[in-house]
Each structure stands twice: as structure tokens, then as C-alpha cells.
Amino acid sequence: MIVAEGSAEPPPTSHPATGPVPFGEATRAWARVAAQSFGGPAGQIAVLHRIAVQEKRWISERRFLQALGYCMFLPGPEAQQLATYLGWTLHGVRGGLVAGGLFILPGFASILALSVVYATLGETPALATIFYGLKPAVLAIVLQALRRLRLRALRDTQSVLVAAGAFVGMAAFGVPFPAVIAAAAVAGVALGIGAGHAGTPDGTADEPGGAAGAPVARPLRTAVTWLAIWLLPVLALFAAFGPDHVFVRQAVFFSKAAVVTFGGAYAVLAYVAHHAVEVQSWLTPAEMLDGLALAETTPGPLIQVVQFVGFLGAHRSASGIDPLLAGILGSVITTWVTFAPCFFFVFVGAPLMEQLYRRPRLQAALAGITAAVVGVILNLALWFALHTLFGQVRAWSWGALRVELPVWSSIDVGAALIAALAVMLAFRLRAGMFTLLGFGVAAGLLVRSLA
């Protein structure tokens, strides 16, 4: 079972509570989940499991695993989608909206407030010192996530080859992230990846039965409704500002990103960073790393980092609008097109979940995508390391081959030392995220004071 590292199994005799769950009680529980949603997806899933399965007994262990497996196969933040799914199971669409919406709200408010502070005070020595130590620590956290995913996803030679191909394609040839995902799905089917692990994502046999929240009815109507909720605001922005305005470019880009974010936030960040930094110039590589550090230290999904990107991009590029107001609007637009698809995927797909599970080719395609995500995150870790540990990076190309190489004379010895110690804490002492982040801040303060 994939719940969280070190989480306890529920008692074997644990069964769902009988009778309907009062909507107010469920709402208070989802608010508790939102308030405790620190620590990335593993910690967030553990909180959901503890409250919904062990404490409240609203849902069975089997049903929880089925929901988790489906959400892990979706693009987007699996913990937020799992909260939406569980809310839908209890109270239909309104339950899913409350559970998923509350899960997003604390992170949205935190990132928005920190974005305003960053945009107005980002050059102050105090904030610069905090980020100086946080970024090397975040590098260790990314490597931790890479190791966890590698152990789960690379189960055979074929999956290792797909992961290696994804890494080389992105790191050496600049293959776009959506193309990598599409190629991985095709490779998964062609190579038969995951054939020995049929059933639910944890390898157990599939079980009959489905979610209790709503019947499998009117899927087309549901799909059309949620596509309209997702895309009509994008069309309204297009009509109001034209195709070249930063609001429209952000709405279109992050809508595309929302449907290819298989593997969670770390997998898509390389794609977002490339587009936001190198194509659109919405922010610098160092600021992208700062945004990730902010997202790591706030509640909610890690993918909320895109809100920071949207804020800075609009803050700097929206002409004729007050920069602060433009940043807030960019933040709202980016959040909307990032999370509206999450509700779409859950409300449309959850009723059909078990039919999807029984399709071997779909299982193989998704296993190929999961393997490719390992290579994508390795590419992200390399990109973060180059821009965290070195003051200068140069591009080297030969034909179609193009790689980024460090200028060794520009190495930041202090940042490299913090990163090395953070990696040791992560892998030798198994330190958690908050320990690593706290160490990074303290070490950054020490190094800067000595300097």
C-alpha cells in the first residue's frame, strides 16, 4: 500500500461506518485535512487516510486504495484529487468541490501573500539569506522524491530504458515534456511494461465494486459542464485582451500543463521552468527555485508553485494595469486553469474507474508514463543543481545535441556544502522535509554571516 513512509496500517477489523455522513461534519474534517496538508503528497495522503479510513471510518481500505490508484494515474496533484474523490464518494459533486476546494485554499492564500512580499521585498538581505539556504535543501528534497519514485516505478528492464530515454531526450535534445509523455505511453504498450503487476497500483488484485458517491450516468453532460467551467474563462480572456496578452498566454500554457502533469509537481516543473524562464522570460532560474522553496514551506499541493510563476509573469508583463493587481489576477488565472481540470478528471472519470482498471493496454501505457517521470525528475534535479550551485551556466551544442554545462569557476562553495549536508541528512539519516528546510535556513544564515 502506498500511503506514506512510516504510516501505520489500519486495524484488520476496521470497516466503514454505517449510515450517511452529515455534510457539516465532513466539511469540518476536510478543513482539518487542509490545515494539515504540509509535507508533500506522501504526508497529505497519510492525513487523508488517517482521518477518512482510520479515524472516521467513512470509507473502506479497499475503496481508499482504489481511489488512490486512480488519482495517481491522473495528471495533476494526486493528493488534491484524492481529497476531491473522497468528498465525491460521500456527498457527490458538492462534497468533491468542498473537499478539493478546501485542500487548495490554504496554499493559495499563502502563496499569494508570499508572492506579494517577494515581488515588493524580494531583494532585501533577509529574504535573500533565507532563500540562499533553502534552495540547496530543496535540491535534496527533489532527490528524495526521485528515489521514492524510482523504487516504485522501475521494476523491470523495459521501464529503466523508458526512464533513461526520457532523461536523455529532455536533457540532451530538448524534447518537449508532452512529447516525452506521449512517447512513453506508446513505449509502455509496445514493451508491455507492468504486465507482471496487474491490478491496483500497489500490485494487489483488482476488486469489484465502485465508489458510492454517484451513479455512472450522464458522463457526457458532466464532461461538457466541466469543460465549460474550465475553458470559458480562457475564452473570455481571449476576447477581452487578445491572444498576445500575458493573461491569455498564461491561461493557455497552464491549461496545457494541467493535462500533461503525470507524476506530480516535480515531473512538470522542468517543463514549466523551461517555458516560463527560457521562452516567456516571466522569471529567472533563481526565482523559479525561490518559488519552489515557497511551495515546499506552505500547505497544499506542491504544484501550487505555478501560482508564483503566474504572479511574477503578470506582475512584470501586463501593460496598462497596476503591477500588483496584474500579479493577483495572474495568480488567480493560473490557479484556475491548473485545478479546474482536476475536478473535471475526478467527476468524469471516477464513476468509470473500475472499467479503466480492467484494461491491460491502459495499464501498460500508464506504467510507461510513470517510468518516464523518473527520467523527467532526474532532468529537473540536474537543472536545479546547475542553477543552485553555479553562478554561471553555458550552453554547448553539436547538431541536435544541446546541453547545459556549468562554469566551474563560478561554483558557490557555501551552497554546495549546504546541498551536500542536506543530501546526507536526507539519505543517511532519513530526515523529513521540515527538518531539511529548517537545516537549509539555519545553514544559509551561518554561511552568509561568515561570508
LODRENLUM-235696 format. One record per atom (N, C-alpha, C, O): x, y negated, z. Coordinates in steps of 0.2 Angstrom, whole numbers, plus 5000, padded with zeros to 4 digits. Layout:
XYZ
...
end
This chain:
500450065000
500050005000
500449945000
500949935004
500349894996
500649834996
500249775000
499749754997
500449765006
500149715010
500649665011
500549605009
501149675015
501649635017
502149675020
502049725023
502749645020
503349685023
503149685031
503049635034
503249745034
503149755041
502449745043
502349745049
501949745039
501249735041
501049805043
501249855041
500549815048
500349875051
499849905047
499349865044
499749975046
499250005043
498649995048
498650005054
498049995045
497449995050
497350055053
497550105050
496950065058
496750125061
496450175056
496050145052
496550235056
496250285051
495450285052
495150295047
495250265058
494450265059
494150195057
493550195058
494550155054
494250085053
493750085047
493950115041
493150065048
492650065042
492349995042
492349965047
492049975036
491749915036
491149905041
490849955042
491049845043
490549835047
489849835043
489849825037
489349865046
488749865043
488349805044
488449765048
487849795039
487449735039
487749675035
488349675034
487349625033
487549565030
487949525034
487849515040
488449495031
488949445035
488649375034
488549355029
488549345040
488249275039
488749225035
489349235036
488449185031
488849145027
489349095031
489849085029
489049065036
489449025040
490049055044
490549025044
489949115046
490449155049
491049165044
491649165046
490849185038
491349195033
491649135031
492249135030
491349085031
491649015029
492148995034
492748975033
492049005041
492548995046
493149045045
493649025047
493049105043
493549145043
494049125037
494649135037
493749105031
494149085025
494549025027
495049015024
494248985031
494548925034
495148945038
495748915037
495148995042
495649015046
496249045041
496849035042
496049085036
496549105031
496849055028
497449055027
496548995026
496848945023
497348905027
497848885025
497148905034
497648865038
498248915040
498748885042
498248975039
498749015040
499149045033
499549085034
499049005028
499249035021
499949005020
500048985014
500449015025
501149005023
501449065022
501149125022
502049065019
502449125018
502449155012
502749215011
502149125007
502149155000
501549215000
501249225005
501549244994
500949294993
500949354998
500449375000
501549375000
501549435004
501249415011
500849455013
501449365014
501149345020
500449325019
500049335024
500249295014
499549275013
499049335012
498549335015
499349385009
498949445008
498849485014
498349515016
499449475019
499349505025
498849475029
498449515033
498749405029
498249375033
497549395031
497149405035
497449395024
496849415022
496649495024
496049505026
497149535024
497049605026
496849605033
496449645035
497249575037
497149575044
496449545046
496049575050
496249495043
495549465045
494949505042
494549515045
495049515035
494449545032
494349625033
493849645034
494949655034
494949735035
494949755042
494549785044
495449725045
495649755052
495249715058
494949745062
495149655057
494849615062
494049615061
493649635066
493849585056
493149585054
492749645052
492149655053
493149685048
492949755045
492349735040
491849775040
492449685037
491949665031
492049715025
491649715021
492649735024
492749775018
493249835020
493649835024
493149885016
493549945017
494249945015
494449895011
494649985017
495349985015
495450005007
495749965004
495050045005
495050064998
494750004994
495049994989
494249974996
493949914992
494549864992
494549824987
494849854998
495349794998
495949814993
496149764989
496149874993
496649894988
496449884981
496849864977
495849904979
495649894973
495649824971
495849804965
495349784975
495349704974
496049684973
496249644968
496549704977
497249684977
497549704970
497849664967
497449764968
497749784962
497449744956
497849734952
496849734956
496549694950
496849624950
497049604945
496949594956
497149524956
497949524955
498149474952
498249574956
499049574954
499049584947
499649564944
498649614943
498649624936
498449554933
498549554926
498149514936
497949454933
498449394932
498949404936
498449354927
498849294928
498649254933
498049244935
499049214936
498949164941
499149194948
499449244949
498949154954
499149174960
498749224963
498149214964
499049284965
498649344967
498349334973
497749354974
498649294978
498349294985
497749244984
497249264988
497749194981
497149144980
496549184976
496049184978
496749224971
496249264968
495949314972
495349334972
496349344976
496149394981
495649364986
495149394987
495749304988
495349274993
494649264989
494149274992
494749234983
494149224979
493749294978
493149294979
494049344977
493749414976
493349434982
492849454981
493749424988
493349454994
492749404996
492249434998
492849344994
492249294995
491649314991
491149314993
491849334985
491349354980
491049424982
490449434981
491449464985
491149534987
490649524992
490149554992
490749474997
490249465002
489649425000
489049435002
489749374996
489249324995
489149294988
488849244987
489449334983
489349324976
489749254974
490249244977
489549224970
489949164967
490049114972
490549084972
489549094976
489649044981
490149064986
490549024988
490149124988
490649154993
491349144990
491849134993
491449164983
492049164980
492349094979
492949074980
491849044978
492048974977
492348944984
492748914984
491948964989
492148944996
492848974998
493248935000
492849034997
493549075000
494149044995
494649034998
494049044989
494549024984
494748954985
495248924985
494148914986
494248834986
494648814992
495048774992
494448844998
494748835004
495448855004
495848825008
495648905001
496348935001
496748884997
497348874999
496548844992
496848794989
496948724992
497448694992
496448714996
496348644999
496948615003
497148565002
497148655008
497748635012
498348615008
498748565009
498548665003
499148654999
499048594995
499548554994
498448584992
498348524988
498448464991
498748414989
498148454997
498148395001
498948385003
499148325003
499248435005
499948425007
500448405002
500848365002
500348444996
500748424990
500648354988
501148314986
500048334988
499848264985
500148214990
500448164987
500048224997
500348175001
501148175000
501448125000
501448235000
502148234999
502448204992
502948174992
502048214987
502148184981
502148114981
502648074978
501648084984
501648004985
502247984989
502647934987
502448014994
503048004998
503648004994
504147964994
503748064990
504348074986
504348024981
504947994979
503848004977
503847954972
504047884974
504347844971
503847874981
503947804983
504647804987
504947744988
504847854991
505347854995
505947904993
506347924997
505847934987
506247994986
507047984986
507448024986
507247924985
507947904985
508247884992
508847874993
507847894998
508047875004
508547935006
508547995005
509047915010
509547965013
509348015017
509548075016
508748005021
508548055025
508248115021
508348175022
507748095016
507448145011
508048185007
507948245006
508448145005
509048175000
509348225004
509548275002
509548215011
509848265015
509448325016
509748375016
508848315017
508348375018
508348415012
508448475013
508248385006
508248425000
508948454999
508948504995
509448425001
510148454999
510248525002
510548564999
509948535008
510048595011
509448645009
509548705009
508848615008
508348655006
508448695000
508248754999
508748664995
508748694988
509148754988
508948804985
509748754991
510148824991
509748874995
509848934993
509348855000
508948905004
508448935000
508248995000
508148894996
507548914991
507848964986
507549014984
508548954984
508849004979
508849074983
508749124979
508949074989
508949144992
508249174993
508249234992
507749134994
507049154994
506849184987
506549234987
507049154982
506949174975
507249244974
506949284971
507849254976
508249314975
507849364980
507849424978
507649354985
507249394989
506649424985
506449484985
506249374982
505649394979
505849434973
505549484971
506449424970
506649464964
506849534966
506649584963
507149544972
507249614975
506649644976
506549704974
506149614979
505549654981
505149674974
504949734974
505149634969
504849644963
505149704960
504849744957
505849704960
506249754956
506149824959
506049864955
506049824966
505949894969
505249914967
505149974966
504749874966
504049894964
503949904957
503649954955
504349864952
504149864945
504649914941
504449934936
505249914943
505749954939
505850024941
506250044945
505350064939
505350134941
505650184936
505650244938
505750164930
506050214925
506450174921
506550114921
506850214916
507250184912
506950134907
507250074905
506350144905
506050104900
505850034903
505949984900
505650034909
505449974912
506149934913
506149864913
506649964915
507349924916
507549894909
507749834909
507449934903
507549904897
507149844895
507349794892
506449844897
506049794896
506249734900
506249674897
506449744906
506649684910
507349654908
507349594907
507749694905
508449674903
508249634896
508549574895
507849654892
507649624886
507349554887
507449504884
506949554892
506549484894
507149434896
507049374895
507549464901
508149414903
508549384897
508649324897
508749434893
509249414888
508849364883
509149314880
508249384881
507849344877
507749274879
507849224875
507549264886
507449194888
508149154890
508249104888
508649194893
509249164895
509749144889
510049094889
509749194884
510249184879
509949154872
510249124868
509249174871
509049154864
508449104865
508149084860
508249084871
507749034872
507049054870
506649014868
506849124870
506249144868
505649124873
505749124879
505149094870
504649064875
504349114879
504249174877
504149094885
503849144890
503249174887
503149234889
502749144884
502149184881
502349234877
502049294877
502849224872
503149274868
503449334872
503349394870
503749324877
504049374881
503549414884
503549474884
503049384887
502449424889
502149464884
501949524885
501949434878
501649474873
502049534871
501849594870
502749524870
503149574868
503249634873
503249694872
503249614880
503249664885
502649704885
502649764887
502049674884
501449714884
501449764878
501249824879
501649744872
501749794867
502249844868
502149904867
502849824871
503349874873
503049924878
503249984878
502649904883
502349944888
501949994885
502050054887
501549984880
501150034877
501550074873
501450144873
502050054869
502450094864
502850144868
503050194866
503150114874
503650164878
503250204883
503550244886
502650194884
502250224889
502450214896
502450264900
502650154898
502850134904
502250144909
501650124908
502450174915
501950184921
501550244920
501050254924
501650284915
501250344914
501250394920
500750424921
501850394924
501850434929
501550404936
501650434941
501250344935
501050314941
500350284940
500150234941
499950334937
499250314935
498850304942
499050324947
498250264941
497850254947
497950184949
498050134945
497850174955
497850104958
498550084958
499050124957
498750014958
499449994958
499850024963
500450014962
499650054969
500150074974
500250154972
500550184976
499950174967
500150244965
499650294967
499650354965
499050274971
498550324973
498050334968
498050294963
497750384968
497250404963
496650354964
496450324969
496350334958
495850294957
495250324961
495150384961
494750284964
494150304967
493550274964
493650214962
493050304963
492450274961
492150224965
492350214971
491750184963
491350134967
491650064965
492250054962
491250014966
491449944964
491349894969
491049914975
491449834968
491349784973
490649774974
490249784969
490449744980
489749744982
489449674980
488849664982
489849634978
489549564978
489049544973
488649504974
489049574967
488649554961
488549614957
489049654956
488049624953
487949674948
488349654942
488449604941
488449714938
488849694931
488249674927
488049714923
488149614927
487549584922
487849514920
488149474923
487549504914
487649434911
488449414911
488549364912
488849464909
489549444909
489749384903
490149344905
489349384898
489449334893
489249264895
489649224894
488749264899
488449204902
488949174907
489149114907
489249224911
489749204916
490349174913
490649124915
490549204907
491149184904
491049114901
491549074901
490549104897
490349044894
490348984899
490648934898
490049004905
489948954910
490648934913
490748874913
491048974914
491648964917
492148934912
492648894914
492148954906
492548924901
492348844900
492748804899
491748834901
491448764900
491748724906
491948664906
491648754912
491948714918
492648704918
492948654920
493048754915
493748744914
493948694909
494348654910
493648704903
493848664897
493548604895
493848554892
492948594897
492548524896
492948464899
492948414895
493148464905
493548414907
494148394902
494348334901
494448444900
495048444895
494848404889
495148354886
494248424886
493948394880
493748324882
493848274877
493548304888
493348234889
493948194890
493948134888
494548224892
495148184892
495348174885
495648114884
495348214881
495548214874
495148154871
495448114867
494448154872
494048104869
494248034872
494147984868
494348034878
494447964881
495147934880
495247874879
495647974880
496347954879
496747974873
497247944871
496548024869
496848044863
497348094864
497548104870
497548134859
497948194860
498648174863
498948224866
498948114862
499648104864
499748074871
500248064874
499148064875
499248034882
499448094886
499348154885
499848074892
500148114896
499548164900
499748214901
499048134901
498448174905
498248234900
498148284902
498148214894
497948264889
498548324888
498448384888
499148294887
499748344887
499748394893
499948444892
499648364899
499748404905
499148454905
499248504907
498548424903
497948474904
498048534899
497848584901
498248514893
498348574888
498948614890
498848684890
499548594892
500048634894
499948674900
500048734899
499648654905
499548694911
498948734910
498848784914
498448724905
497948774904
498248834900
498148884902
498748824896
499148874893
499548914898
499548974898
499848874902
500248914908
499848954912
500049004914
499248934913
498748974918
498649044915
498449084919
498649054909
498449114906
499049164905
498949214902
499649134906
500249174905
500649184911
501249204911
500349164917
500749164923
500749234927
500649244933
500849294923
500949354926
501549364930
502049334928
501449394936
502049394940
502049344946
502549344949
501649294946
501649244951
502049184949
502249174943
502149144954
502349074953
503149074950
503349044946
503549124953
504249124951
504349144944
504749114941
503849184941
503949204935
503749154930
504149144924
503349104931
503149054927
503548994928
503548944923
503948984933
504248924934
504848904929
504948844927
505148954926
505648944921
505248914915
505548874912
504648944913
504348914908
504048844909
504148794905
503848824915
503648764917
504248714917
504148654915
504748734920
505348694921
505648674914
505848614913
505648724909
505948714903
505448654899
505748614896
504848664899
504348624896
504348554899
504448504896
504348554906
504248484910
504948444910
504848384909
505448484910
506148454910
506448434904
506548374902
506448484899
506848484893
506348454887
506648424883
505748474887
505348454882
504948384883
505048344879
504648384889
504248324890
504648264894
504448214894
505148284898
505548244902
505148214907
505148154909
504648254910
504248224916
504648214922
504448174926
505148254923
505548254929
506248284927
506348314922
506748284932
507448304931
507448374934
507048394938
507948414932
508048484935
508148474943
507848524946
508448424945
508548424953
507848404956
507648434961
507448364952
506748354955
506248414955
505848434959
506348464950
506048524949
506148564955
505748594958
506848564957
507048604963
506748574969
506548614974
506748514970
506348474975
505648494976
505448514981
505348504970
504648514970
504548594973
504048604977
504948634971
504948704973
505048704981
504648744984
505448664983
505648664990
504948634994
504848664999
504648584991
504048564994
503548614995
503148625000
503448654989
502948704989
503048764994
502548794996
503648774995
503848834999
503748815007
503548855011
503748745008
503648725015
502848705017
502748685022
502448715012
501748695013
501248755012
501448805009
500648755015
500248815015
499948815007
500048765004
499648875006
499348884999
499748914994
500348934996
499548924988
499948964983
500548924981
500548864981
501048964980
501748934978
501648894971
502048854970
501148924967
501148894960
500848824961
500848784956
500648804967
500448734968
501048684966
500948624966
501648704965
502248664963
502048624957
502348574956
501648654953
501448624946
501048554948
501148514944
500748554953
500448484955
500948434956
500848374954
501548444959
502048404960
502348384953
502448324952
502348424948
502648414942
502148364938
502348314935
501448384939
500948334936
500948264939
500848224935
501048264945
501048194948
501648154946
501548094943
502248184946
502848144943
502748124936
502948074934
502548174932
502448164925
502048104923
502148064919
501448104927
500948054926
501147984929
501047934926
501447994934
501747934938
502147894934
502247834934
502547924929
503047894925
502847874918
503147834915
502347914916
502247914909
501547884907
501447864901
501147874912
500447844910
500447774909
500447734915
500447744903
500547674902
499847644903
499247674902
499847584906
499147544907
498747564913
498247534914
499047604917
498747624923
499247624929
499847634928
498947604935
499347594941
499747664942
499447714942
500447664943
500847724943
500547774948
500547834947
500347744954
500147784960
499447824958
499447874959
499047784955
498347804953
498447864948
498147914948
498947844943
499047894937
499347954940
499148014938
499847954945
500048014948
499548054951
499548114951
499048024955
498548054958
498148094953
497948154954
497948054948
497548084943
497848144939
497548194938
498548134938
498948194935
498948254940
498948304937
498948234946
498948294951
498348334951
498348394951
497748294951
497048324951
496948364944
496748424944
497148334939
497048364932
497448434932
497248484930
498148434934
498548494934
498248544938
498248604937
498048524944
497748574949
497048604946
496948664947
496648564943
496048584940
496148644935
495848694935
496648624930
496748674924
497148734926
497148784923
497448734932
497848784935
497348834938
497448894938
496948814942
496548854946
495848874944
495548924946
495548824939
494848844936
494948914933
494448954933
495448924929
495548994926
495549054931
495349104930
495749044937
495749094942
495049114944
494949174945
494649064945
493949084946
493649114940
493249164941
493749094934
493549124928
493749204928
493249244927
494349214929
494549284929
494249324934
494049384933
494149304940
493849344945
493149354944
492849414944
492749304943
492049304942
491849344936
491249374936
492249344930
492049384924
492349454925
491949494923
492949464928
493249524927
493149574933
493149634932
492949544939
492949584945
492349634944
492449694946
491749624941
491249674941
491449724936
491149784936
491949714932
492149764927
492849804929
493149834925
493049784935
493649804937
493849884936
494349904934
493349924938
493449994938
493550024931
493850074929
493149994926
493150014919
493849994917
494150034913
494149944919
494849924917
495349974919
495849984916
495249994926
495750034929
495850104925
496350134925
495250124922
495250194919
495550194912
495450234908
495850134909
496150134903
496850134903
497250094905
497150194901
497850204901
498250154897
498850134900
498050134891
498450084887
498450014891
499049984891
497949994894
497949934898
498449944904
498849894905
498449994907
498950004912
499650004910
500049974913
499750034904
500450034901
500649964899
501249944901
500149924896
500349854894
500549814900
500949774900
500149824906
500249784912
500849804915
501149764918
501049864915
501649894918
502249864914
502749844917
502149854908
502749824904
502749744905
503349724906
502249714906
502249644908
502549634915
503049594916
502449684920
502749674927
503449684926
503849654930
503649734922
504449744921
504749684918
505249664921
504449654913
504749594910
504749534915
505249494915
504349534920
504349474925
504949484929
505249434931
505249544930
505849544934
506449514930
506849474933
506449524924
506949484920
506849404919
507349374919
506249394919
506049314919
506249284926
506549234926
506149314931
506349294938
507049284939
507349244942
507449334936
508149334936
508449274932
508849244934
508149264926
508249204922
508149134926
508549094926
507549134930
507449074934
507949074940
508149014941
508149124943
508649124948
509349094945
509649054949
509549114939
510149094936
510049014935
510548974936
509448994932
509348924931
509448884937
509748824938
509048904943
509148874949
509848864952
510048814954
510248924951
510848924954
511348874950
511748834953
511248874944
511648824940
511548754942
512048714943
510948734942
510748664944
510748644951
510748584953
510848694956
510948684963
511648674965
511848634969
512048724962
512748724964
513248684960
513848674962
513048664954
513448624950
513148554948
512548554947
513648504948
513348444946
513248434939
512848384937
513648474935
513548464928
513448534925
513848584927
513048544920
512948604916
512948584908
512748534906
513348624905
513448614897
513148664893
513148724895
512848654888
512548704883
513048724878
513448684875
513148794877
513548824872
513148864868
512748904870
513248854861
512848894856
513248924851
513748894849
512948974848
513349004842
512749044838
512549094840
512549014833
511949034829
511349024833
511148974836
510949084834
510349084838
510549084845
510049074849
511149104847
511349114854
511449044857
511849004854
511149034863
511148974866
511148984874
510649004876
511648964877
511748974884
511948914888
512348874885
511748914894
511948854899
512548884903
512548934906
513148844903
513748864907
513848804912
513748744910
514148824918
514248774922
514948734921
515348774918
515048674923
515648644923
515948654929
515748624934
516448704930
516648724936
516948674940
516948674947
517248614937
517548564942
516948524945
517148484950
516348534943
515848494947
515448534952
514948514954
515748594954
515448634959
515348594966
515848564968
514748604969
514648574975
514748624981
514448674982
515348614984
515648664989
515148674994
514948734997
514848624997
514348625003
513748665001
513548705005
513448644995
512848684993
513048754992
512648804993
513648774989
513748844988
513848884994
513648934995
514148844999
514248885006
513548895009
513448945012
513048845009
512448855011
512048915008
511748955011
512148915001
511748964997
512049034999
511649085000
512749045000
513049105002
512749125009
512649185010
512749085014
512549105020
511749115020
511549165024
511449085016
510649095016
510549165013
510149205015
510949185008
510849245005
511049305010
510749355010
511549295014
511749335019
511249345024
511049405026
510949295026
510349295031
509749335028
509449375031
509649325021
509049355018
509149425017
508749465018
509749455015
509849515013
510249565019
510049625019
510649535023
510949575028
510549575034
510449625038
510249515036
509849505042
509149505041
508749505046
508949505035
508149515033
507849455036
507249465038
508149395036
507749335038
507149315034
507149325028
506649295037
506049275034
506149205030
506649165031
505549185027
505549115023
505649055028
506149015026
505349055033
505348995038
506048995041
506348935042
506349055043
507049055045
507549025040
507948985042
507449045034
507949025029
507848945027
508348915026
507248925027
507148855026
507348815032
507648765031
507248835038
507548795044
508248795044
508548745045
508548855042
509348855041
509548805036
510048775037
509248805030
509448765025
509448685027
509948655026
508848665030
508848595033
509448585038
509748535037
509548625043
510048615048
510748615045
511148575046
510848665040
511548665037
511648605032
512148575032
511048585029
511148525025
511348465029
511748415027
511048455035
511148395039
511848405042
512248355042
512148465043
512848465046
513348455040
513848415041
513248475034
513648465029
513748395027
514248365026
513148365027
513148295025
513448245030
513748195029
513348265037
513648225042
514348235042
514748185043
514648295040
515348305040
515648265034
516248245034
515248265028
515448235022
515548155023
515648115019
end
